[in-house]
Amino acid sequence: MLVLGVEGTAWAASAAIYDTDADTVSITSERYQPDSGGLHPREAAEHMREHIPAVIDAALDGAPGPIDAVAFSRGPGLGPCLRIVATAARAAALRLGVPLVGVNHMVAHLEVGRHTAGFDRPVCLNASGANAHLLTLQNGRYRVLGETMDTGVGNALDKFARSVGWDHPGGPTIETHAAEGEYVELPYVVKGMDFSFAGITSAAQDAVADGTPVADVCAGLQETVFGMLTEVAERGLALTGSDELVLGGGVAQNRRLQSMLTEMCAARDAAFHVPEDRFLRDNAGMIAILGAKMFAADDTIAVEDSRVRPDFRPDQVPVTWRSPPATDPTADATRFEGAEATIDIGPDRVTKRRAPKPYRHPALDDRLRRDRTVAEARLTALARRHGVPTPVVLDVDRDTHTLVLQTVGDADLRTAITDPRVRAVARHLATLHGAGIVHGDPTVRNVRVDTDATDRVFLIDFGLGYHSNDVEDHAMDLHVLAQSIAGTTTNADALIDAARAAYTDHGTDAVLDRLEAIDARGRYR
């Protein structure tokens, strides 16, 4: 089977032929190169209009036989670019007399990695210009475990590069200078598996303005941004029980990011795969590969229904082309390798050791391990004093970043989730917020339950916690809880509704209003 793929979300006018029998892809692309600064939507659309017909003709001229289907990038992307490319794809499908397939650009980024790796149930990290998110397949869709709360990772790097006078794209130039610099400290913002880059970029610009050598700021910027992405990727592996990680997106070409993820996965005995560079940049090859899978599953679209979707989120795509992944065999055990620590669970006490993370710069790693150990001990005890069930802190060793806590519960919420237990978590979060405490990482892995008649629910792991009365911070706690439920359960919608209903009874309307705003955010543009 031969599938023509057409890509044109923003940066590349691209067409490709995927031969399913030979499993080969030929790609023809014309990349948009702005005269200065970043992407200009009108210029990008003009680029598509000029080059899309030619790249499609070139791809078809090189096809080894008749085309069976035409796949195109339906979104997310710039509306004018998407419309031009969709029109060309429709015309090609009608001219060739073959079905049309509408592909989500971001899902294609991760599916090409899964395809070339041969993985079954990976966690997928997409790192590209306008986007950064962590996904896993659950209940027929790719669920967002974590994402940027402001700007995309590539855009954040480009913004800093422009501020010091470097041309687009800024990432490769930053990578070159970082190799010559010394690490400097910048803000590190992780909230559960969500993250924020805007403040880091501003701090980096301020550091340069204050006289810090640009190369040193580049080193700090890379270590901070990519350390955050690697941490949330590891947290996603721990949450889902997966031992496979796929990396995609244009920023995935950065060798420092790749080395961090390689080292992290090796320490966890997890398989890691990053496709070859031509599949990381915006390209029609990934559109053709996913289009072929969708076509084989009869997932096509009528021309009259094929309007583009500039804000097309990956979690809106029904995954029709593959069977559900194998059941996660992970169960509660006496030893657990979390994203932050090794946890040994005894009958009466739990020993939690925050071991060094070799993928992180030593200074950054030491700061995070120290600060999080102290925060966890202090906030665990403080939450307990406010009436939230938590373990008793038995011992703290700041030198070895080790905590000893009372053993609570006989299962994680992830493996023993019910409506009443989810409601209890929401009530406990409302109590914390009323006391000005943010948990920071209330995932289903960080809740322990007694599955006996008492059915008690305990909050654990306050390492990302802090003091705040800001409704945004309180709403982020609920957002993190909801994402972890969506990524690990089959009846997520009902459970998330239950959590919100319980918080409605015990929390404040302002937090729930802000939660709606957070949920509506999407960086898939």
Buried (B, 14 or more C-beta within 10 A) or exposed (E): BBBBBBBBBBBBBBBBBBBBEEEEBBBBBBEBEBEEEBBBEEEBBBBBBEBBBEBBEBBBEEBEEEBBBBBBBBBBBBBBBBBBBBBBBBBBBEEBEBBBBBBBBBBBBBBBBBBBBEBBBBBBBBBBBBBBBBBBBBBEBBBBBBBBBBBBBBBBBBBBBBBBEBBBBBBEBBBEBBEEBBBBBBBBBBBBBBBBBBBBBBBBBEBBEEEBBBBBBBBBBBBBBBBBBBBBBBBBBBBBBBBBBBBBBBBBBBEBBBEBBBBBBEBBEBBBBBBEEBBBBBBBBBBBBBBBBBBBEEBBBEEEEBEBBBEBBBBBBEBEBEEEBEEBEBEBEEEBBBBBBBBBBEEEBBBBBBBEBEBBBEBBBEBBBBBBBBBBBBBBBBBBEBEBBBBEBEEBEEEEBBBBBBBBBEBBBBBBBBBEBBBBBBBBBBBBBBBBBBBBBBBBBBBBBBBEEEEBBBBBBBBBBBEBEEBBBBBBBBBBBBBBBBBBBEEBEEBBEBBBEBBBEBBBEEBBEBBEEBBEEBBBB
